[in-house]
Amino acid sequence: MSLYALLDVPADASTEDIEAGYRRACEALARQGGGLRSLLRHWRLHRLTRAYARLRDPAERRTYDAGLLRIEMLGRCPPGLL
């Protein structure tokens, strides 16, 4: 799953759209129940936060987008990209 899909935003989303997607996703996680699900919720929040941090930084986003283009062209994914 791409970072864009994780935040439910298009690949050409603005920084504001990325932030809004991050907030929506975090709010959805906050509405989930506790108990054993709290560990899963924590892991999902960690993934969302990492995705947001990578896409909001222009240099990191360019690197990520270049990797996505490479995947489309070569048909494979380098380790750690997604």
The 8 nearest C-alpha neighbors of each residue, nearest first, counted from 0:
[[1, 4, 81, 2, 5, 3, 80, 6],
 [0, 2, 4, 3, 81, 5, 67, 80],
 [1, 3, 5, 50, 4, 6, 0, 81],
 [2, 4, 6, 1, 8, 5, 7, 10],
 [5, 3, 7, 1, 6, 2, 8, 0],
 [4, 6, 2, 3, 7, 1, 0, 47],
 [5, 7, 20, 3, 4, 21, 8, 2],
 [8, 6, 4, 5, 3, 20, 9, 24],
 [7, 9, 3, 6, 12, 4, 20, 17],
 [10, 8, 12, 11, 3, 7, 4, 16],
 [11, 9, 12, 3, 8, 64, 4, 13],
 [10, 12, 9, 13, 8, 3, 16, 14],
 [13, 11, 9, 10, 16, 8, 17, 14],
 [12, 14, 16, 15, 17, 11, 18, 10],
 [13, 15, 17, 16, 55, 18, 12, 54],
 [14, 16, 18, 13, 17, 19, 12, 20],
 [17, 15, 19, 13, 18, 14, 12, 20],
 [18, 16, 20, 14, 15, 19, 21, 13],
 [17, 19, 21, 15, 16, 20, 22, 14],
 [18, 20, 16, 22, 21, 17, 15, 23],
 [21, 19, 6, 17, 23, 18, 22, 7],
 [20, 22, 18, 24, 19, 23, 6, 25],
 [21, 23, 25, 19, 20, 24, 26, 18],
 [24, 22, 20, 26, 25, 21, 19, 27],
 [23, 25, 27, 21, 26, 22, 20, 28],
 [26, 24, 28, 22, 27, 23, 21, 29],
 [27, 25, 29, 23, 28, 24, 22, 30],
 [26, 28, 24, 30, 25, 29, 23, 31],
 [29, 27, 25, 26, 30, 31, 24, 40],
 [28, 30, 26, 27, 31, 25, 32, 40],
 [31, 29, 27, 28, 26, 32, 25, 33],
 [32, 30, 28, 29, 33, 27, 40, 36],
 [31, 33, 30, 36, 34, 37, 29, 28],
 [34, 32, 37, 36, 35, 31, 40, 38],
 [33, 35, 36, 37, 32, 38, 39, 31],
 [36, 34, 37, 38, 33, 39, 32, 40],
 [35, 37, 39, 34, 38, 33, 40, 32],
 [36, 38, 40, 33, 35, 39, 34, 41],
 [39, 37, 41, 40, 36, 42, 35, 34],
 [38, 40, 42, 36, 41, 37, 43, 35],
 [39, 41, 37, 43, 38, 42, 36, 44],
 [40, 42, 38, 44, 39, 43, 37, 45],
 [41, 43, 45, 39, 40, 44, 38, 46],
 [44, 42, 46, 40, 45, 41, 47, 39],
 [45, 43, 47, 41, 46, 42, 48, 40],
 [44, 46, 42, 48, 43, 47, 41, 49],
 [47, 45, 43, 49, 44, 48, 50, 42],
 [48, 46, 44, 50, 49, 45, 51, 43],
 [47, 49, 51, 45, 50, 46, 44, 52],
 [48, 50, 52, 46, 51, 47, 53, 45],
 [51, 49, 47, 53, 2, 48, 52, 46],
 [50, 52, 48, 54, 49, 53, 55, 47],
 [53, 51, 49, 55, 50, 54, 48, 56],
 [54, 52, 50, 59, 51, 55, 56, 60],
 [53, 55, 60, 51, 56, 52, 50, 59],
 [54, 56, 52, 53, 51, 14, 57, 60],
 [55, 57, 59, 54, 58, 53, 60, 52],
 [58, 56, 60, 59, 61, 55, 54, 53],
 [57, 59, 61, 60, 56, 62, 63, 53],
 [60, 58, 62, 56, 53, 61, 57, 63],
 [59, 61, 54, 63, 57, 62, 58, 56],
 [62, 60, 64, 58, 63, 59, 65, 57],
 [63, 61, 59, 65, 60, 64, 66, 58],
 [62, 64, 60, 66, 65, 61, 59, 67],
 [65, 63, 67, 61, 66, 62, 60, 68],
 [66, 64, 68, 62, 63, 67, 61, 69],
 [65, 67, 69, 63, 64, 68, 70, 62],
 [68, 66, 64, 70, 69, 65, 63, 71],
 [69, 67, 65, 71, 66, 70, 72, 64],
 [68, 70, 66, 72, 67, 71, 73, 65],
 [69, 71, 67, 74, 75, 73, 68, 76],
 [72, 70, 68, 74, 69, 73, 67, 75],
 [71, 73, 69, 70, 74, 68, 75, 67],
 [74, 72, 70, 75, 71, 69, 76, 68],
 [73, 75, 70, 71, 72, 76, 69, 68],
 [76, 74, 70, 73, 77, 71, 69, 72],
 [75, 77, 70, 78, 80, 74, 81, 69],
 [76, 78, 80, 79, 75, 70, 66, 81],
 [79, 77, 80, 76, 81, 75, 66, 70],
 [78, 80, 81, 77, 76, 66, 63, 1],
 [81, 79, 78, 77, 76, 66, 63, 67],
 [80, 79, 1, 0, 2, 76, 78, 77]]
